[in-house]
């Protein structure tokens, strides 16, 4: 039974309260009814009168504070809920009809809301899919080749009707190579660089073996690359209940947010972001495409299994006992292998994936600025999901659609436009390795380098309801903090404890270890659609969401079948208050960047971060570096030089005549150049796909940001390299050290009027 209540106001058609929807908790969801409901609810209120948008007369002058209050207060949780219900009715895997359907729905909705421009930008790219008839399988075989166990082809439907949708694909990892391999098993813990180093030191050779590794500490593509480089013939990945179901198998979805035994998380295994066949250039009609065998994708089969399947393997594994911190939540002793206690047992991994050319589409909507329409504040979220995607990405998509509605409602009611243009971005095929946004960034690099102010990403609105998890360039940190202080706390228990804002809970529950009076702000790495903008062309980026407590390593349901609307609606966010908080935060930060005359960039935070990172580099590696007669003195001086320029520039801002548009524009142009100054056109050592010398992620974990990754990765490599390779690696280090030093001095110079 679907319980619906409509209220259509008799007054203004576009008022905030003109349409409301109440869907009772616990009702059975009927997809067709809900789809019709969503179309009705979302479009009734969005129709813009044909009587001249262009001749609309502004009813009242709005201050920036008025706009910020409006945006925060106008966010409607019921609308977000309705958007999310629509988005999660059917699968929408990248490059499929489902993704196309979603992109067209977003474009149509934005047109009805009244966007000035809406564009769909298609790209023909190489994507990966499981065979529709032959599922991927992991088999445990005895000495006679008889099958003792076979993994599940699909995840078992447990609760929501859409979990049984026939469109849902067989379980797979994107770009896992097709193949049928047999070999002994090796358990590699989380598959990090240190884990494989430990195995080698323990005398365990993974060459010729199938590796079994746990999700949670390293990006799966890094695990696949490490296993392949060490000679493994295949890779199996699973989520261990110690990390994702610590309360035991009886307290899992649908009774809680913990991972059920039948869950097998999907995910890409491609390291190079964007289309694999057109590296560094957009996948447009005129593109040159490299042969597939040259593409940076795995050459070994990779496949995810559930932890019930993993139990069948680990319970019989031989070899030495794994270290205590490698033990997991299955009621067995984890061993390293290789091979099983039954000496003739083996593992057979059959992967039937195929790579094929497919079309993915971005959707771009523009609300033009009134004074600086050529300056863009970008907001984005991706539209594709491995399965139903209620958390990743559709919680973020629903928030984005509500935020665009709020901004366009404000325009339709008052004629308000932002000072700078707001550009809403719905990205395609992100799950395959940030494909749509990277291709778009490559296609429009020159315009974005010149005009983009910042990019605000919400990959998903929530993966929990404990506190904020935010990643950012240092340049946006203060602006994020200030916006978080304005957002009412959606957690009633926290409000009762006196913590009335989102910021209050953030700093209370997740303080920065180095500055406990501030919330923890993670350095922006990769793994979502800010990659091309932040790390290739130097547009300041951030990503935010509500997250879980520390009981699990990550979102337990991440990339599984059980990312359903019911999980969000009944477990994570009853009433959609946490979604609303993220939407309001996103909107308030966008207003600040679009409306403040002087861009609210935190130069002093950046300068302090660089100084601390330079000091950490010297403390950690100083003795090693000095052993080669290499000095960090120039780098130290460059960091101090940047800090000194920031102090001087802040004095200029304090004395700025903000009524002089040319003076304001000049200062803002200088501010926009700061992040761009850290872009090395030659890329990081051995990694031309990353250009930002300050915030790029480590090559060993693409998810996490690492200060001076090009320097620290090279130093780590030197420490583990044979003596014969170290001379060349020290040359690489010295070369990159000179580049980083130069770029730091460049950043200092752009804050002055000096050419030399």
C-alpha positions as CSV (number, residue, x, y, z in Angstrom):
1,X,0.0,0.0,0.0
2,X,1.4,3.4,-1.0
3,X,0.2,6.2,1.3
4,X,0.3,9.6,-0.4
5,X,-0.8,13.0,0.6
6,X,-0.7,16.0,-1.8
7,X,-1.1,19.6,-0.8
8,X,-1.2,22.1,-3.6
9,X,-1.3,25.7,-2.5
10,X,-4.0,28.0,-3.8
11,X,-1.7,30.9,-3.8
12,X,1.6,31.2,-5.5
13,X,2.4,28.2,-7.6
14,X,6.1,28.3,-6.9
15,X,6.0,28.8,-3.1
16,X,8.2,26.5,-1.0
17,X,5.1,24.7,0.4
18,X,3.2,24.4,-2.9
19,X,3.6,20.6,-3.1
20,X,4.4,18.2,-0.3
21,X,4.5,14.5,-0.2
22,X,4.2,12.2,2.8
23,X,5.0,8.5,2.1
24,X,4.4,6.4,5.2
25,X,7.2,4.3,6.6
26,X,6.7,0.6,6.2
27,X,4.5,0.8,3.1
28,X,5.2,-1.6,0.3
29,X,6.8,0.2,-2.7
30,X,5.2,-0.4,-6.1
31,X,7.7,0.8,-8.7
32,X,5.2,2.0,-11.3
33,X,3.1,3.9,-8.8
34,X,6.2,5.5,-7.3
35,X,7.5,6.5,-10.7
36,X,4.3,8.2,-11.6
37,X,4.2,9.8,-8.2
38,X,7.7,11.2,-8.5
39,X,7.0,12.6,-12.0
40,X,3.8,14.3,-10.6
41,X,5.4,15.6,-7.4
42,X,8.7,16.8,-8.9
43,X,7.2,18.5,-11.9
44,X,3.9,20.1,-10.7
45,X,5.9,22.7,-8.8
46,X,8.6,23.3,-11.4
47,X,6.7,24.6,-14.4
48,X,7.9,28.1,-15.2
49,X,5.3,30.4,-16.6
50,X,5.9,31.1,-20.2
51,X,5.2,34.8,-19.5
52,X,8.7,35.9,-19.9
53,X,11.4,34.6,-17.7
54,X,13.5,37.3,-19.3
55,X,11.2,40.1,-18.3
56,X,10.8,39.0,-14.7
57,X,11.0,41.9,-12.3
58,X,12.9,41.4,-9.1
59,X,10.5,41.8,-6.3
60,X,13.0,42.6,-3.6
61,X,16.7,43.2,-3.2
62,X,18.4,40.2,-1.5
63,X,21.6,40.4,0.6
64,X,24.0,37.5,0.6
65,X,22.8,36.7,4.1
66,X,19.2,36.6,2.8
67,X,20.2,34.2,0.1
68,X,22.1,32.0,2.5
69,X,19.1,31.8,4.9
70,X,16.7,31.1,2.0
71,X,18.8,28.2,0.7
72,X,19.2,26.6,4.1
73,X,15.6,26.9,5.0
74,X,14.1,26.0,1.6
75,X,15.6,22.5,1.5
76,X,12.7,20.1,1.7
77,X,13.5,16.6,3.0
78,X,10.3,15.1,1.5
79,X,11.4,16.2,-2.0
80,X,14.8,14.7,-1.5
81,X,13.1,11.4,-0.5
82,X,10.9,11.5,-3.6
83,X,13.9,12.1,-5.8
84,X,15.8,9.2,-4.2
85,X,12.8,6.9,-4.6
86,X,12.7,7.6,-8.3
87,X,16.5,7.3,-8.8
88,X,16.6,3.8,-7.1
89,X,13.8,2.1,-8.8
90,X,16.0,0.4,-11.4
91,X,19.7,-0.3,-12.1
92,X,21.7,2.4,-13.9
93,X,25.1,1.0,-14.6
94,X,27.5,3.3,-16.6
95,X,27.1,3.1,-20.4
96,X,23.8,1.2,-20.2
97,X,20.2,2.2,-21.1
98,X,19.7,2.7,-17.3
99,X,22.3,5.4,-17.1
100,X,21.0,7.1,-20.2
101,X,17.5,7.0,-18.8
102,X,18.8,8.7,-15.6
103,X,20.8,11.3,-17.5
104,X,17.8,12.3,-19.6
105,X,15.6,12.5,-16.5
106,X,18.1,14.8,-14.9
107,X,18.2,17.0,-18.0
108,X,14.4,17.1,-18.3
109,X,14.0,18.0,-14.7
110,X,16.6,20.8,-14.9
111,X,14.8,22.2,-18.0
112,X,11.5,22.2,-16.1
113,X,13.1,23.8,-13.1
114,X,14.2,26.6,-15.4
115,X,18.0,26.3,-15.9
116,X,19.4,28.8,-18.4
117,X,21.2,26.0,-20.2
118,X,21.2,22.3,-20.2
119,X,23.7,20.2,-22.1
120,X,24.3,16.5,-22.6
121,X,27.9,15.7,-23.5
122,X,28.3,12.1,-24.7
123,X,31.6,10.2,-24.9
124,X,32.3,6.8,-26.6
125,X,34.5,5.0,-24.1
126,X,35.8,1.5,-23.2
127,X,33.7,0.0,-20.4
128,X,33.5,-3.5,-18.9
129,X,30.6,-5.8,-18.3
130,X,30.0,-9.4,-17.1
131,X,28.7,-11.9,-19.6
132,X,24.9,-11.9,-19.5
133,X,24.7,-15.7,-19.8
134,X,27.9,-17.0,-18.2
135,X,28.4,-15.8,-14.7
136,X,31.8,-15.3,-13.1
137,X,32.7,-18.1,-10.6
138,X,35.2,-19.1,-8.0
139,X,35.4,-22.8,-7.4
140,X,37.2,-24.8,-4.8
141,X,38.5,-28.0,-6.4
142,X,39.7,-31.3,-4.9
143,X,42.6,-33.2,-6.3
144,X,40.4,-34.9,-8.9
145,X,39.2,-31.5,-10.1
146,X,35.8,-32.0,-8.5
147,X,33.9,-29.0,-7.4
148,X,33.7,-28.7,-3.6
149,X,32.3,-25.2,-3.5
150,X,31.2,-22.6,-6.0
151,X,30.6,-18.9,-5.3
152,X,27.3,-17.2,-5.8
153,X,26.7,-15.7,-9.2
154,X,24.6,-12.9,-7.8
155,X,23.9,-11.5,-4.4
156,X,20.8,-12.9,-2.7
157,X,17.7,-10.6,-2.5
158,X,16.9,-10.1,1.1
159,X,14.3,-7.4,1.6
160,X,13.4,-4.7,-1.1
161,X,11.6,-5.9,-4.2
162,X,14.0,-4.2,-6.6
163,X,16.8,-6.4,-5.3
164,X,15.4,-9.1,-7.6
165,X,15.3,-6.9,-10.7
166,X,16.3,-9.1,-13.7
167,X,18.3,-6.1,-15.2
168,X,20.8,-6.4,-12.3
169,X,24.2,-7.8,-13.6
170,X,26.1,-10.8,-12.4
171,X,28.7,-10.1,-9.8
172,X,31.9,-8.6,-11.2
173,X,34.7,-6.2,-10.9
174,X,35.0,-3.6,-13.7
175,X,37.9,-4.3,-16.1
176,X,38.8,-7.6,-14.3
177,X,40.4,-9.5,-17.2
178,X,38.6,-12.5,-18.7
179,X,40.3,-15.8,-18.0
180,X,40.0,-19.2,-16.5
181,X,42.9,-19.9,-14.1
182,X,43.7,-22.5,-11.5
183,X,46.2,-22.2,-8.7
184,X,47.0,-22.3,-5.0
185,X,45.6,-19.6,-2.7
186,X,47.5,-17.0,-0.8
187,X,45.8,-14.7,1.8
188,X,47.2,-11.2,1.6
189,X,45.3,-9.4,4.3
190,X,44.3,-5.9,2.8
191,X,46.6,-6.2,-0.1
192,X,48.6,-3.1,0.8
193,X,52.2,-2.6,-0.2
194,X,53.2,-3.4,3.3
195,X,51.1,-6.6,3.3
196,X,52.8,-7.9,0.2
197,X,56.2,-7.0,1.6
198,X,55.4,-9.0,4.8
199,X,54.4,-12.0,2.7
200,X,57.7,-11.8,0.8
201,X,59.7,-11.6,4.1
202,X,57.7,-14.6,5.4
203,X,58.8,-16.7,2.4
204,X,55.4,-16.7,0.8
205,X,55.7,-16.2,-3.0
206,X,52.4,-15.2,-4.7
207,X,53.7,-15.9,-8.2
208,X,51.5,-18.4,-9.9
209,X,48.9,-18.1,-7.1
210,X,45.4,-16.7,-6.7
211,X,45.5,-13.9,-4.1
212,X,42.6,-13.4,-1.6
213,X,42.5,-9.9,-0.1
214,X,40.2,-7.9,2.0
215,X,38.5,-4.6,1.1
216,X,39.0,-1.6,3.3
217,X,42.6,-0.3,3.4
218,X,43.7,0.0,-0.2
219,X,42.0,0.9,-3.5
220,X,41.1,-2.4,-5.2
221,X,42.9,-1.3,-8.4
222,X,46.1,-0.8,-6.4
223,X,45.7,-4.3,-5.0
224,X,45.2,-5.7,-8.5
225,X,48.3,-3.9,-9.8
226,X,50.4,-5.2,-6.9
227,X,49.2,-8.8,-7.3
228,X,49.8,-8.7,-11.0
229,X,53.2,-7.2,-10.7
230,X,54.2,-10.0,-8.3
231,X,53.1,-12.7,-10.7
232,X,49.7,-13.7,-9.3
233,X,47.4,-15.3,-11.8
234,X,44.2,-14.0,-10.2
235,X,42.7,-11.9,-7.4
236,X,39.7,-12.5,-5.2
237,X,38.3,-9.6,-3.0
238,X,35.9,-9.8,-0.1
239,X,34.7,-7.7,2.8
240,X,35.5,-9.3,6.1
241,X,32.8,-9.3,8.9
242,X,35.4,-8.0,11.4
243,X,35.5,-4.8,9.3
244,X,31.9,-4.6,8.2
245,X,29.7,-6.8,10.4
246,X,31.2,-6.6,13.9
247,X,27.9,-7.4,15.7
248,X,27.7,-10.9,14.2
249,X,25.7,-12.5,11.3
250,X,22.3,-12.0,13.0
251,X,22.5,-8.2,13.2
252,X,23.0,-7.4,9.5
253,X,20.9,-5.9,6.7
254,X,17.9,-5.7,6.7
255,X,17.9,-5.6,10.5
256,X,20.8,-3.2,10.7
257,X,23.3,-1.3,8.5
258,X,26.0,-4.1,8.8
259,X,27.0,-6.2,5.9
260,X,25.1,-9.5,5.3
261,X,27.1,-12.7,4.4
262,X,25.7,-12.7,0.8
263,X,27.2,-9.2,0.0
264,X,29.9,-8.9,-2.6
265,X,31.0,-5.3,-3.3
266,X,31.5,-4.4,-7.0
267,X,34.1,-1.8,-8.1
268,X,36.6,-0.9,-10.8
269,X,40.1,-2.3,-11.0
270,X,41.4,0.3,-13.4
271,X,44.1,2.7,-12.1
272,X,44.2,5.3,-14.8
273,X,41.2,7.6,-14.6
274,X,39.1,8.4,-17.6
275,X,38.6,6.4,-20.8
276,X,41.4,3.7,-21.0
277,X,41.8,4.2,-24.8
278,X,42.2,8.0,-24.9
279,X,44.6,8.9,-22.1
280,X,45.1,12.6,-21.6
281,X,42.7,13.6,-24.4
282,X,38.8,13.5,-24.6
283,X,37.0,10.6,-26.1
284,X,35.3,12.6,-28.8
285,X,34.7,11.7,-32.4
286,X,38.1,12.9,-33.6
287,X,40.0,11.1,-30.8
288,X,42.9,8.7,-31.4
289,X,42.4,5.5,-29.6
290,X,45.3,3.2,-28.5
291,X,44.9,-0.5,-28.9
292,X,43.1,-2.2,-26.0
293,X,46.2,-4.4,-25.2
294,X,48.1,-1.1,-24.4
295,X,45.4,0.2,-22.0
296,X,46.2,0.6,-18.3
297,X,43.8,-2.2,-17.2
298,X,44.5,-5.4,-15.4
299,X,45.7,-8.5,-17.3
300,X,44.7,-11.0,-14.6
301,X,41.1,-12.1,-13.6
302,X,39.8,-10.1,-10.6
303,X,36.5,-11.0,-8.9
304,X,34.6,-10.1,-5.7
305,X,33.1,-12.8,-3.5
306,X,31.0,-12.6,-0.3
307,X,32.4,-13.5,3.1
308,X,30.5,-16.7,3.2
309,X,32.4,-17.8,0.0
310,X,35.6,-16.5,1.6
311,X,35.0,-18.7,4.7
312,X,35.0,-21.8,2.5
313,X,38.5,-20.9,1.2
314,X,40.0,-19.6,4.4
315,X,38.8,-22.5,6.6
316,X,40.9,-25.0,4.6
317,X,43.9,-22.8,3.9
318,X,47.3,-24.1,4.8
319,X,50.6,-22.5,5.6
320,X,51.6,-20.5,8.6
321,X,49.1,-18.7,10.8
322,X,48.5,-15.1,9.7
323,X,49.6,-12.5,12.2
324,X,47.1,-11.5,14.9
325,X,46.3,-8.2,13.2
326,X,45.5,-10.1,10.0
327,X,42.9,-12.3,11.7
328,X,39.3,-11.5,10.8
329,X,35.8,-11.9,11.9
330,X,35.2,-15.4,10.6
331,X,35.3,-18.1,13.3
332,X,38.5,-19.7,12.1
333,X,42.2,-19.2,12.2
334,X,43.3,-17.3,9.2
335,X,46.5,-18.7,7.5
336,X,48.7,-17.4,4.8
337,X,49.0,-20.3,2.4
338,X,50.0,-20.9,-0.3
339,X,47.7,-23.8,-0.9
340,X,45.4,-25.8,1.4
341,X,45.9,-28.3,4.2
342,X,44.6,-30.8,1.7
343,X,47.7,-30.6,-0.5
344,X,46.0,-31.3,-3.8
345,X,43.2,-28.8,-3.4
346,X,43.2,-25.7,-5.7
347,X,41.1,-22.7,-6.6
348,X,39.6,-22.1,-10.0
349,X,38.7,-18.6,-10.9
350,X,36.6,-18.1,-14.1
351,X,35.9,-14.6,-15.2
352,X,33.8,-14.0,-18.3
353,X,33.9,-10.2,-18.4
354,X,34.1,-8.4,-21.7
355,X,35.3,-4.9,-22.6
356,X,33.2,-3.0,-25.1
357,X,32.8,0.5,-26.5
358,X,29.8,2.2,-24.9
359,X,28.3,5.7,-24.7
360,X,28.2,7.5,-21.4
361,X,26.8,11.0,-20.9
362,X,27.3,14.0,-18.6
363,X,24.5,16.4,-18.0
364,X,25.5,20.0,-17.4
365,X,23.0,22.7,-16.2
366,X,23.8,26.4,-15.9
367,X,22.3,29.2,-13.8
368,X,24.2,32.2,-15.3
369,X,25.8,34.8,-13.1
370,X,24.6,38.4,-13.0
371,X,28.0,40.1,-12.8
372,X,30.7,37.5,-13.6
373,X,29.0,35.0,-15.8
374,X,32.4,33.8,-17.0
375,X,33.4,32.6,-13.5
376,X,32.0,29.2,-12.7
377,X,31.2,27.6,-9.3
378,X,30.8,23.9,-10.2
379,X,28.7,21.5,-8.2
380,X,28.5,17.8,-9.1
381,X,27.6,14.2,-8.5
382,X,27.8,11.1,-10.7
383,X,24.7,9.5,-12.1
384,X,25.8,5.9,-12.6
385,X,25.7,3.1,-10.0
386,X,27.0,-0.5,-10.0
387,X,23.5,-1.7,-8.9
388,X,20.7,0.3,-7.3
389,X,23.0,2.9,-5.8
390,X,20.8,4.4,-3.0
391,X,23.9,5.6,-1.2
392,X,26.5,5.8,-4.0
393,X,25.6,7.9,-5.9
394,X,21.9,8.5,-5.7
395,X,21.7,10.0,-2.2
396,X,24.0,12.7,-3.7
397,X,22.0,13.0,-6.9
398,X,18.8,13.5,-4.9
399,X,20.5,16.2,-2.9
400,X,21.8,17.9,-6.1
401,X,18.3,17.8,-7.7
402,X,16.8,19.4,-4.6
403,X,19.5,22.0,-4.4
404,X,19.0,23.0,-8.0
405,X,15.3,23.3,-7.3
406,X,15.9,25.6,-4.4
407,X,18.2,27.9,-6.4
408,X,15.9,28.0,-9.3
409,X,12.9,28.6,-7.1
410,X,14.7,31.5,-5.6
411,X,15.3,32.9,-9.1
412,X,11.7,32.3,-10.2
413,X,10.3,34.0,-7.1
414,X,12.7,37.0,-6.9
415,X,14.7,37.2,-10.0
416,X,17.9,36.6,-8.0
417,X,21.0,35.4,-9.8
418,X,24.3,34.6,-8.3
419,X,27.2,37.0,-8.9
420,X,29.1,34.1,-10.6
421,X,27.5,31.3,-12.6
422,X,26.5,28.1,-10.9
423,X,27.2,25.0,-13.0
424,X,25.5,21.8,-12.0
425,X,27.2,18.6,-13.2
426,X,25.8,15.1,-13.5
427,X,28.7,12.8,-14.4
428,X,28.6,9.6,-16.3
429,X,30.5,6.3,-15.7
430,X,32.2,7.5,-12.6
431,X,32.2,4.0,-11.1
432,X,34.4,2.7,-13.9
433,X,37.2,5.1,-12.9
434,X,36.0,8.7,-13.1
435,X,35.3,8.5,-16.8
436,X,32.7,11.1,-17.6
437,X,34.2,14.0,-15.6
438,X,37.8,13.3,-16.7
439,X,36.8,13.3,-20.3
440,X,34.8,16.6,-19.8
441,X,37.8,18.2,-18.0
442,X,40.1,17.0,-20.8
443,X,37.7,18.4,-23.5
444,X,37.3,21.8,-21.8
445,X,40.6,22.2,-20.0
446,X,41.5,25.7,-21.3
447,X,38.1,27.2,-20.4
448,X,38.1,25.6,-17.0
449,X,41.7,26.6,-16.2
450,X,40.7,30.2,-16.9
451,X,37.2,30.4,-15.5
452,X,36.4,27.7,-12.9
453,X,36.5,29.1,-9.3
454,X,35.9,25.8,-7.4
455,X,34.3,22.4,-7.7
456,X,32.0,21.1,-4.9
457,X,31.5,17.4,-5.1
458,X,29.0,15.2,-3.3
459,X,29.7,11.7,-4.4
460,X,27.1,10.5,-2.0
461,X,25.1,12.5,0.6
462,X,25.6,9.9,3.3
463,X,27.2,6.6,4.1
464,X,26.1,6.9,7.8
465,X,24.6,9.4,10.2
466,X,27.3,9.9,12.7
467,X,29.1,13.1,11.5
468,X,30.6,14.8,8.5
469,X,33.5,13.3,6.5
470,X,35.0,16.0,4.3
471,X,38.0,16.0,2.0
472,X,39.3,19.3,0.7
473,X,42.1,21.3,-0.7
474,X,43.5,23.5,2.1
475,X,42.3,26.5,0.0
476,X,38.6,25.7,0.8
477,X,38.9,24.6,4.4
478,X,37.9,27.8,6.2
479,X,34.9,28.3,3.8
480,X,33.7,24.7,4.6
481,X,34.0,25.3,8.3
482,X,32.1,28.5,8.2
483,X,29.3,26.9,6.2
484,X,29.1,23.9,8.6
485,X,28.6,26.3,11.5
486,X,25.4,27.7,9.8
487,X,23.7,24.4,9.2
488,X,21.2,23.2,11.9
489,X,22.2,19.9,13.5
490,X,19.9,17.1,12.1
491,X,20.7,14.8,15.1
492,X,18.2,15.5,18.0
493,X,20.5,13.8,20.6
494,X,23.3,16.1,19.6
495,X,21.1,19.2,19.8
496,X,19.9,18.1,23.3
497,X,23.6,17.9,24.3
498,X,24.0,21.6,23.2
499,X,25.6,20.9,19.9
500,X,23.2,22.8,17.6
501,X,25.1,22.9,14.4
502,X,26.6,20.4,12.0
503,X,30.0,21.9,12.8
504,X,29.5,21.3,16.6
505,X,29.1,17.5,16.2
506,X,31.8,17.3,13.6
507,X,34.4,18.9,15.9
508,X,33.1,16.9,18.9
509,X,33.0,13.4,17.2
510,X,35.9,13.7,14.8
511,X,38.5,16.3,15.9
512,X,41.7,16.9,14.1
513,X,44.5,15.1,16.0
514,X,46.9,17.9,15.4
515,X,44.4,20.7,16.2
516,X,41.7,19.2,18.4
517,X,39.7,22.5,18.5
518,X,39.0,22.0,14.7
519,X,37.2,19.2,12.9
520,X,39.2,16.6,11.0
521,X,39.5,17.7,7.4
522,X,41.1,15.1,5.1
523,X,43.3,16.1,2.2
524,X,41.6,15.5,-1.0
525,X,42.9,12.4,-2.9
526,X,41.3,10.7,-5.9
527,X,38.4,8.3,-6.2
528,X,35.7,10.7,-7.3
529,X,34.9,13.3,-9.9
530,X,37.1,16.0,-8.5
531,X,40.2,14.1,-9.8
532,X,40.5,15.9,-13.1
533,X,39.7,19.3,-11.8
534,X,41.9,19.2,-8.7
535,X,44.8,17.1,-9.8
536,X,45.1,17.9,-13.5
537,X,44.2,21.6,-13.9
538,X,44.3,23.0,-10.3
539,X,40.7,23.9,-9.7
540,X,40.1,23.9,-5.9
541,X,37.9,21.0,-4.9
542,X,36.1,19.5,-1.9
543,X,33.9,16.5,-1.3
544,X,31.5,16.0,1.7
545,X,29.1,13.5,3.1
546,X,27.6,12.2,6.3
547,X,29.6,9.2,7.5
548,X,29.5,6.3,10.0
549,X,31.2,5.9,13.4
550,X,34.5,4.0,13.7
551,X,32.9,0.6,14.1
552,X,33.5,-0.3,10.5
553,X,36.2,0.5,8.0
554,X,33.8,2.1,5.6
555,X,30.1,2.0,4.5
556,X,29.2,-1.6,5.0
557,X,26.7,-1.7,2.1
558,X,29.1,0.2,-0.3
559,X,28.7,-1.0,-3.9
560,X,26.5,-4.0,-2.9
561,X,23.0,-5.0,-3.9
562,X,21.8,-3.8,-0.5
563,X,22.3,-0.1,-1.3
564,X,18.5,0.2,-1.5
565,X,16.0,3.0,-0.9
566,X,14.6,1.0,2.0
567,X,18.0,0.9,3.7
568,X,18.2,4.7,3.5
569,X,14.6,5.3,4.4
570,X,14.2,2.8,7.2
571,X,17.7,2.5,8.7
572,X,20.1,5.4,7.8
573,X,17.9,8.5,7.6
574,X,14.3,8.4,8.6
575,X,12.8,11.7,7.7
576,X,15.8,12.6,5.4
577,X,17.1,15.1,7.9
578,X,20.8,14.2,7.3
579,X,20.3,14.5,3.5
580,X,18.8,17.9,4.1
581,X,21.8,19.0,6.2
582,X,24.3,18.0,3.4
583,X,22.1,19.7,0.8
584,X,22.0,22.9,2.9
585,X,25.8,22.8,3.5
586,X,26.4,22.2,-0.2
587,X,24.2,25.1,-1.1
588,X,25.6,27.5,1.6
589,X,29.1,26.9,0.5
590,X,28.1,27.4,-3.2
591,X,26.5,30.8,-2.2
592,X,29.7,31.9,-0.5
593,X,31.8,31.0,-3.5
594,X,29.4,32.5,-6.0
595,X,28.4,35.6,-4.1
596,X,31.4,36.8,-2.0
597,X,33.1,39.7,-3.8
598,X,36.5,38.4,-2.7
599,X,36.8,34.7,-3.0
600,X,36.8,33.1,0.4
601,X,40.0,31.1,-0.1
602,X,42.1,30.2,3.0
603,X,45.6,31.1,1.9
604,X,46.9,31.0,5.5
605,X,45.6,27.5,6.0
606,X,47.4,26.4,2.8
607,X,50.6,28.1,3.8
608,X,50.5,26.4,7.3
609,X,49.8,23.0,5.7
610,X,52.7,23.3,3.3
611,X,55.1,24.3,6.1
612,X,53.9,21.4,8.3
613,X,54.2,19.0,5.4
614,X,57.7,20.2,4.5
615,X,58.8,19.8,8.2
616,X,57.3,16.2,8.3
617,X,59.2,15.3,5.1
618,X,62.4,16.5,6.7
619,X,61.8,14.8,10.0
620,X,60.9,11.5,8.3
621,X,63.4,11.4,5.5
622,X,65.9,14.1,6.3
623,X,68.8,11.8,7.2
624,X,68.2,9.6,4.2
625,X,68.2,12.6,1.9
626,X,71.3,14.2,3.4
627,X,73.2,11.0,2.9
628,X,73.1,11.7,-0.8
629,X,74.3,15.3,-0.3
630,X,70.9,16.6,-1.3
631,X,69.6,19.6,0.6
632,X,66.0,20.5,1.4
633,X,67.1,24.1,2.1
634,X,65.6,25.5,-1.1
635,X,62.3,23.7,-0.4
636,X,62.2,25.1,3.1
637,X,62.9,28.6,1.8
638,X,60.2,28.2,-0.8
639,X,57.6,27.2,1.8
640,X,58.6,30.2,3.9
641,X,58.5,32.5,0.9
642,X,54.9,31.3,0.1
643,X,53.9,32.0,3.7
644,X,55.4,35.5,3.6
645,X,53.6,36.3,0.3
646,X,50.3,35.1,1.9
647,X,50.8,37.6,4.8
648,X,51.5,40.4,2.4
649,X,48.6,39.5,0.2
650,X,46.1,39.5,3.1
651,X,47.1,43.1,3.8
652,X,46.2,43.9,0.2
653,X,42.8,42.3,0.6
654,X,42.1,44.1,3.9
655,X,42.8,47.4,2.2
656,X,40.9,46.6,-1.0
657,X,38.3,48.9,-2.4
658,X,35.5,46.4,-2.9
659,X,33.4,48.9,-4.9
660,X,36.1,48.9,-7.6
661,X,35.2,45.9,-9.8
662,X,38.5,45.9,-11.6
663,X,40.4,45.8,-8.3
664,X,38.2,43.0,-7.0
665,X,38.6,41.0,-10.3
666,X,42.4,41.4,-10.1
667,X,42.6,40.1,-6.6
668,X,40.3,37.2,-7.4
669,X,42.4,36.3,-10.5
670,X,45.4,36.1,-8.3
671,X,43.6,33.9,-5.8
672,X,42.5,31.6,-8.6
673,X,46.1,31.2,-9.8
674,X,47.3,29.8,-6.4
675,X,46.0,26.2,-6.9
676,X,47.0,26.3,-10.6
677,X,50.5,27.2,-9.6
678,X,51.0,23.7,-8.1
679,X,50.3,22.0,-11.4
680,X,53.4,20.4,-13.0
681,X,52.6,19.9,-16.7
682,X,55.0,16.9,-16.8
683,X,53.2,15.1,-14.0
684,X,54.6,13.3,-10.9
685,X,57.5,10.9,-11.2
686,X,56.3,7.9,-13.2
687,X,52.7,9.2,-13.0
688,X,51.9,11.7,-15.7
689,X,48.2,11.3,-15.0
690,X,48.7,13.4,-11.8
691,X,50.0,16.9,-12.0
692,X,49.3,18.5,-8.6
693,X,52.6,18.3,-6.6
694,X,50.9,19.1,-3.2
695,X,47.6,17.2,-3.0
696,X,48.0,14.2,-5.4
697,X,47.4,10.8,-3.8
698,X,50.1,8.2,-3.2
699,X,50.6,5.7,-6.0
700,X,50.0,3.0,-3.4
701,X,46.5,4.2,-2.5
702,X,44.6,6.3,-5.0
703,X,41.8,7.1,-2.5
704,X,43.9,9.1,0.0
705,X,45.6,12.4,-0.4
706,X,49.3,12.6,0.5
707,X,51.4,15.8,0.8
708,X,54.2,15.9,-1.7
709,X,53.3,12.4,-3.0
710,X,55.9,12.5,-5.8
711,X,58.7,13.0,-3.2
712,X,57.5,10.6,-0.6
713,X,56.6,7.8,-3.1
714,X,60.1,8.1,-4.6
715,X,61.7,8.0,-1.2
716,X,59.7,4.9,-0.2
717,X,60.7,3.3,-3.4
718,X,64.3,4.0,-2.8
719,X,64.2,2.4,0.6
720,X,62.8,-0.9,-0.9
721,X,64.9,-0.9,-4.1
722,X,68.0,-2.9,-4.9
723,X,71.2,-0.9,-4.8
724,X,71.6,-1.1,-8.6
725,X,68.3,0.9,-9.0
726,X,68.9,3.6,-6.4
727,X,71.1,5.9,-8.4
728,X,68.4,6.5,-11.0
729,X,65.7,6.9,-8.3
730,X,67.8,9.5,-6.5
731,X,68.1,11.4,-9.8
732,X,64.3,11.2,-10.1
733,X,63.9,12.5,-6.6
734,X,66.3,15.4,-7.1
735,X,64.6,16.4,-10.3
736,X,61.1,16.4,-8.7
737,X,62.4,18.2,-5.6
738,X,63.6,21.0,-7.9
739,X,60.2,21.1,-9.7
740,X,58.2,21.3,-6.4
741,X,60.5,24.0,-5.1
742,X,60.0,26.0,-8.3
743,X,56.2,25.7,-8.2
744,X,56.1,26.8,-4.6
745,X,58.0,29.9,-5.5
746,X,55.6,30.4,-8.4
747,X,52.6,30.3,-6.1
748,X,54.3,32.9,-3.9
749,X,54.9,35.1,-7.0
750,X,51.3,35.0,-8.3
751,X,50.2,36.8,-5.1
752,X,52.4,39.7,-6.0
753,X,52.4,42.1,-9.0
754,X,56.0,41.3,-9.8
755,X,57.0,39.6,-13.0
756,X,60.5,38.8,-11.7
